[in-house]
């Protein structure tokens, strides 16, 4: 449990240091949670936000191919396809649970 709390604190500090807005934490947590580096997920975050993909609804509209394209554009090169798949799965689950 302590390790999970430490990891969460680390991610939240990284998000704060990169100026992540509260309403974008959903996206940022998905990106920063996969990597120990901060510059690559930060670039991916900025790229997706610039493409207006910071909400679950926007991510679902964009789809997997667009996410892969944007992650590649952001030089998120050490990702497997789960990096594009996970935001879609989480977005779909949030949509299902909230009815939005």
N, C-alpha and C positions, 0 to 999 in steps of 0.2 A: 504494500500500500504506500509506504513512504517513497518508493521509487516512482510510482505513478504521480504522487503529489509533486515531487521534485521535477519530473518531466513536464507536468502541466505548468508549474511556475516558470520553468525555462522557456516554454513556448510563449507564455503570456508576456514575459519580459522582452523576448524577441519581437513580438507583435508591437508592443509599446515602442520599442526602439526604432521600428520602421514606420511608425505613425499610422498603424492600422486603425481605422475607424471602428467603433463598436458594431455597427451594422454590417461590417465586412468580416467579422471574426469567424463566421461560418466557413467562408472560403479560405481564410488565412490558416485556420487550424488544420484544415485538410492538407494544405500545401506544406506548412512548416512542420507538421507532425511526422512527415515522412523522411525528413532530412536533418542531419546534424549541422549542416552548413546553413548559413543564413542568407548569403547573397543570391544564390540560385532560386530558392523559394520566394525571396523578396521580389526578384525580377519577374517570376511567374505570376505572383500576386498582382504586381503593377500591370502586367500585360493583360491579365484577365479582367481586372477592374477597368482598364482603359477600353476594353471591348464590352463593357457593361455586363459582365458575367459575375456579379458578386452575390446574387440571390439564388436560392434554389430554383425559382421559376425560370430565371434567365439561363441557368445552367441546363435545365431540361430542354428549353427551346433551342439552345445551341447544339446540343447533341454531342456524341462521342467524337466524331470526326473533327468537329470544330475545336473541341477541347484538346485533342491530340495536336492539331495544327498550331494552336496558340502556345501550348507547352513547348513544342519544338521551337517556335519562334522566340520564346523566352530562354532558350538554351537549357531547358530542363532535360538534359540529355541522359542522365542516369535514372530514368524512370522506366518502370515497366508499364504496361497498359492499364494496370490497376490505378495509376495516378489519374487517368482520365475516367476510368470506370467508377471509382469510389465516389467522386462528387455526384455523379448521376444516380448511383444507388442511394446515397444519403438524401439527396434532393427528392427522389421518388418516395422514400420512406417518410420524410417530413411532410410531403404533400398528402400522403395517405393518412398519416396521423392527425394532421390539422384540418384536413378537408379543403385545403386551399388549392 
